[in-house]
């Protein structure tokens, strides 16, 4: 194999694929990237056996087609440190011959591993296909991924549950995530082709890689899936992932329907106040108590070591007409939600110990549930 490529083009592609590679693995070939050159085309592939990313690299001169593997992290670091505008030449004689890399006066050779050992994850049928604008996909991910569980024993919560369903008689595509303490549910109109899709749980790592790819485009993202695998086609990149083999809980059961105490408050005023009063506590959970009366909200926090803090918000930014209530939440959980709200956030309470429903007044298609805590 002999190819010539511009540094900027190669660096962008390597930045994508090398992030899939697991730094700590016991299978040497998984630390490598597969470099495949055909007439007029170069493809880079990386996998950790759960996710595979394939990127087509444009603008490559292929003098001699071929395939080889090379250490992904090392290759990425070399290309990253080459000067902008550099032209890179790869030369590999085949078999176990090293991969020679030249750029200007710099040259190196990298050990390769057999191409035959590189696993393939891109095979198999994916019968369901639909597309979403990248902006809509980013919205689905951003409004749910913060609630993904990191508890490995409840593996079926370690991702986003994506499925087709109905909301008030209208077909929707819905994304849900929960860690048992909070729940995020976001929906959008059901795209054409998604009606027959199975409900699938997309793993956390896949979600994070997808979000990075979706950030770089404004085009449509094509989604293909089966019961066990999903593929996202973002520009010249294909991200294929196994799905979590488990049953997502019946989340609708934990969404309260009768919460009748309604608080509407300015997102900025509320988030700023939460941040200030929570600063008094060094605890990771940083509980904040909300004391509500008519058009009045008092936020408070206390720490055995640091003291206590409180801040009042009044009718300039608070709308609350129900009976008085006191309820506590983790400050971090409150901030995770308010970060996603545009201007005004709505809380619906039942009492001080029941789950609370939170929505963005401007975007009711996103719904959140928070479990309170004792303060």
C-alpha positions in Angstrom: 0.0 0.0 0.0 1.2 3.5 -0.9 -0.9 6.6 -0.4 -0.5 10.4 -0.1 -2.8 12.5 2.0 -3.0 16.0 3.4 -2.4 16.2 7.1 -5.6 18.2 7.9 -7.8 15.7 6.2 -6.2 12.7 7.8 -6.1 14.3 11.3 -9.9 15.0 11.2 -10.6 11.3 10.3 -8.2 9.9 12.9 -9.7 12.2 15.6 -13.0 10.5 15.0 -12.0 6.8 14.8 -9.3 6.8 17.5 -11.9 7.9 20.1 -13.6 4.5 19.7 -10.4 2.6 20.6 -10.3 1.3 24.2 -7.0 2.4 25.8 -7.2 -0.5 28.3 -7.8 -3.8 26.4 -6.3 -7.3 26.5 -6.7 -7.8 22.7 -3.8 -6.1 20.9 -5.5 -5.8 17.5 -8.2 -3.6 19.1 -5.6 -0.9 19.8 -5.1 -0.6 16.0 -6.8 1.2 13.2 -7.5 -0.6 10.0 -6.2 1.4 7.0 -7.7 0.3 3.7 -6.8 1.9 0.4 -8.6 1.2 -2.8 -8.5 3.1 -6.1 -9.4 6.7 -5.3 -10.6 5.9 -1.7 -9.2 5.4 1.8 -11.2 4.0 4.7 -10.2 4.1 8.4 -11.8 1.6 10.8 -11.6 1.3 14.6 -13.6 -0.9 16.9 -13.7 -2.1 20.5 -16.0 -5.0 19.6 -19.1 -3.0 20.9 -18.8 0.0 18.5 -17.2 0.3 15.1 -16.5 3.5 13.3 -15.6 3.6 9.6 -14.7 6.9 7.9 -14.1 7.5 4.2 -11.2 9.9 3.8 -11.5 12.2 0.7 -8.7 13.7 -1.4 -6.3 10.8 -1.1 -3.9 9.8 -3.8 -3.7 6.0 -3.9 -0.5 4.9 -5.8 -0.8 1.2 -4.6 -4.0 -0.2 -3.1 -3.7 -2.3 0.0 -4.6 -2.8 3.7 -2.8 -2.8 7.0 -3.3 -2.0 10.6 -1.4 0.5 12.8 -1.5 1.6 16.5 -4.3 4.1 16.6 -3.2 6.3 19.5 0.4 6.5 18.2 -0.6 7.3 14.7 -3.0 10.0 15.9 -0.4 11.6 18.1 2.1 11.7 15.2 -0.3 13.3 12.8 -1.5 15.7 15.5 2.0 17.0 16.0 2.9 17.4 12.4 2.9 21.0 11.1 -0.3 22.3 9.4 -0.2 22.0 5.7 2.1 18.9 5.8 1.7 16.2 3.1 1.9 12.6 4.5 2.9 9.5 2.6 2.3 6.0 3.8 4.1 3.0 2.4 3.7 -0.6 3.5 5.0 -3.5 1.5 2.3 -6.0 2.7 2.3 -8.8 5.2 4.0 -8.0 8.5 6.3 -5.3 7.0 6.2 -2.1 9.0 4.2 0.9 7.9 6.5 3.7 6.8 5.3 7.3 7.3 7.0 10.3 5.8 6.1 14.0 6.1 8.8 16.5 5.0 12.0 15.6 6.8 10.1 13.5 9.4 9.9 9.8 9.0 9.0 6.9 11.2 7.9 3.2 10.9 5.1 1.6 12.8 4.7 -2.0 13.7 1.6 -3.6 12.2 -0.6 -6.5 13.2 -2.3 -8.9 10.7 -5.3 -7.5 8.9 -6.9 -10.9 9.2 -7.1 -10.5 13.0 -9.1 -7.2 12.8 -12.7 -8.0 13.7 -15.6 -6.9 11.5 -18.8 -5.5 13.1 -20.4 -4.0 10.0 -21.9 -7.2 8.7 -25.5 -8.2 9.1 -28.9 -6.9 7.9 -30.4 -3.7 9.3 -33.9 -3.7 8.0 -35.3 -0.5 9.6 -34.2 2.8 8.1 -35.1 6.4 8.7 -33.4 9.8 8.8 -33.3 12.8 11.2 -31.9 16.2 10.8 -28.7 16.5 12.8 -30.1 19.3 14.9 -33.1 17.1 16.0 -30.8 14.2 16.8 -28.6 16.5 18.9 -31.7 17.7 20.8 -32.8 14.1 21.6 -29.4 13.3 22.9 -28.7 16.5 24.8 -32.1 16.4 26.7 -31.7 12.8 27.8 -28.1 11.6 28.1 -27.5 13.3 31.5 -30.0 10.9 33.1 -28.2 7.7 31.8 -27.3 5.4 34.6 -23.6 4.6 35.3 -24.5 1.7 37.6 -23.2 -1.4 35.7 -25.4 -3.8 37.7 -28.5 -2.2 36.1 -27.0 -2.5 32.6 -30.4 -2.0 30.9 -30.3 1.6 32.2 -26.8 2.3 30.7 -28.2 3.9 27.6 -31.0 5.8 25.9 -34.2 3.9 25.1 -35.3 4.9 21.6 -38.7 3.7 20.3 -41.7 4.6 18.3 -45.0 5.2 20.2 -48.0 7.6 20.3 -48.5 10.8 22.3 -52.1 12.0 22.5 -52.9 10.0 19.4 -49.9 11.4 17.4 -47.0 9.0 16.3 -43.7 10.1 17.9 -40.1 9.0 18.2 -39.3 9.0 21.9 -36.0 8.9 23.7 -35.9 8.0 27.4 -33.1 7.7 30.0 -33.2 7.1 33.7 -30.9 6.3 36.6 -33.6 5.6 39.1 -33.3 9.1 40.7 -34.3 11.1 37.7 -35.9 10.5 34.3 -35.7 12.3 31.0 -38.3 11.8 28.2 -38.1 13.7 24.9 -40.2 13.1 21.8 -40.3 14.4 18.2 -42.7 13.7 15.3 -42.1 10.1 14.0 -39.9 10.2 10.9 -40.9 8.3 7.8 -39.7 4.7 8.0 -39.5 4.5 11.8 -43.0 3.2 12.4 -42.0 -0.5 12.5 -38.8 -0.1 14.4 -38.2 -2.2 17.6 -37.6 -0.3 20.9 -33.8 -0.3 21.3 -31.4 0.8 24.1 -28.4 2.7 22.7 -25.3 2.3 24.9 -23.8 5.4 26.7 -20.5 5.3 24.8 -22.3 5.1 21.5 -24.5 8.0 22.5 -21.4 10.1 23.3 -19.6 9.3 20.1 -22.8 10.0 18.1 -23.1 13.4 19.8 -19.6 14.4 18.7 -20.3 13.4 15.1 -23.7 15.2 15.0 -22.0 18.4 16.2 -20.0 18.6 13.0 -22.9 18.6 10.5 -26.2 20.2 9.7 -27.3 17.5 7.3 -29.6 14.5 7.7 -28.3 11.6 9.8 -29.4 8.2 8.4 -30.3 5.6 11.1 -30.4 1.9 10.3 -31.2 -0.8 12.9 -32.2 -4.3 13.8 -33.0 -5.9 17.2 -29.3 -6.2 18.1 -27.4 -3.5 16.2 -27.8 0.1 15.1 -25.8 2.2 12.5 -25.7 6.0 12.2 -24.4 7.5 8.9 -23.1 11.0 9.5 -21.6 12.5 6.3 -18.6 10.2 5.5 -18.7 8.4 8.8 -20.5 5.2 9.7 -20.9 4.5 13.4 -22.1 0.9 14.1 -23.0 -0.3 17.6 -24.3 -3.3 19.4 -27.5 -2.6 21.4 -28.0 -3.3 25.1 -29.6 -6.7 25.4 -32.1 -6.0 28.1 -35.6 -4.7 28.8 -36.1 -1.1 29.6 -38.4 -0.5 32.5 -42.0 0.6 32.0 -41.1 4.2 32.6 -44.6 5.6 32.1 -45.5 4.2 35.5 -43.1 6.5 37.4 -44.4 9.7 35.7 -46.9 11.3 38.1 -50.2 12.4 36.6 -51.9 14.2 39.4 -49.3 16.7 40.6 -51.4 19.9 41.1 -48.9 22.3 42.8 -47.4 24.3 40.0 -44.3 26.5 40.2 -43.1 28.5 37.3 -39.8 30.3 37.8 -37.2 32.1 35.7 -34.5 29.6 34.6 -31.6 32.0 35.1 -32.7 33.3 38.5 -33.4 29.8 39.8 -30.2 28.2 38.4 -28.0 31.1 39.8 -29.7 30.9 43.2 -29.2 27.1 43.3 -25.6 27.5 42.5 -25.0 30.0 45.2 -26.7 28.2 48.1 -25.3 24.8 47.1 -21.7 26.2 47.3 -22.0 26.1 51.1 -21.9 22.3 51.0 -18.9 20.1 50.1 -21.1 17.0 49.9 -21.3 15.4 46.4 -25.0 15.3 46.6 -25.3 19.0 47.7 -29.0 18.9 48.8 -31.0 22.2 48.3 -34.3 22.7 50.0 -37.1 24.6 48.2 -39.7 26.3 50.5 -42.7 27.5 48.6 -45.4 29.9 49.5 -47.7 32.1 47.3 -45.4 33.7 44.6 -42.4 33.2 46.9 -39.6 30.7 46.9 -36.8 30.3 49.5 -33.8 28.2 48.5 -31.6 27.0 51.4 -28.8 24.6 52.1 -26.8 23.6 55.2 -23.5 21.9 55.9 -22.2 20.7 59.3 -18.8 22.0 58.4 -19.4 25.2 56.3 -22.6 26.7 57.8 -25.8 27.5 55.9 -27.0 29.7 53.1 -30.3 30.8 51.7 -31.7 33.0 48.9 -35.2 34.3 48.3 -36.9 34.6 45.0 -40.2 36.6 44.8 -43.1 37.3 42.4 -40.8 39.1 39.9 -39.5 35.7 38.8 -41.8 33.2 40.7 -45.4 32.1 39.9 -46.9 29.9 42.6 -50.5 29.9 43.7 -50.8 26.5 45.6 -50.5 25.7 49.3 -47.1 25.9 51.0 -44.7 23.0 50.5 -41.1 22.1 51.4 -39.1 19.7 49.2 -35.4 18.9 48.6 -33.4 17.9 45.6 -29.8 17.4 44.7 -28.4 20.6 43.3 -26.6 18.8 40.5 -29.9 17.2 39.3 -31.6 20.6 39.3 -28.7 22.2 37.3 -28.7 19.3 34.8 -32.3 20.1 33.9 -32.2 23.9 34.1 -29.1 23.9 31.7 -31.5 22.5 29.1 -34.3 25.1 29.7 -34.6 28.2 27.6 -36.3 30.9 29.8 -38.8 29.5 32.2 -39.0 26.2 34.1 -42.1 24.6 35.4 -42.3 22.2 38.4 -45.3 20.2 39.3 -45.4 18.9 42.9 -47.7 16.6 44.8 -46.1 16.8 48.2 -42.6 16.9 49.8 -41.8 13.3 49.3 -43.4 12.4 45.9 -41.7 12.5 42.5 -41.8 15.9 40.8 -42.4 16.6 37.1 -40.3 19.3 35.5 -40.7 20.8 32.0 -39.4 23.6 29.9 -42.4 26.0 29.4 -41.3 26.8 25.9 -40.7 23.1 24.9 -43.2 20.8 26.6 -42.1 17.9 24.4 -39.3 17.4 26.9 -40.4 16.1 30.3 -38.3 15.3 33.4 -39.0 13.5 36.6 -37.0 14.1 39.8 -37.1 12.1 43.0 -36.9 14.3 46.1 -34.4 13.8 48.9 -34.5 14.6 52.6 -32.9 17.8 53.7 
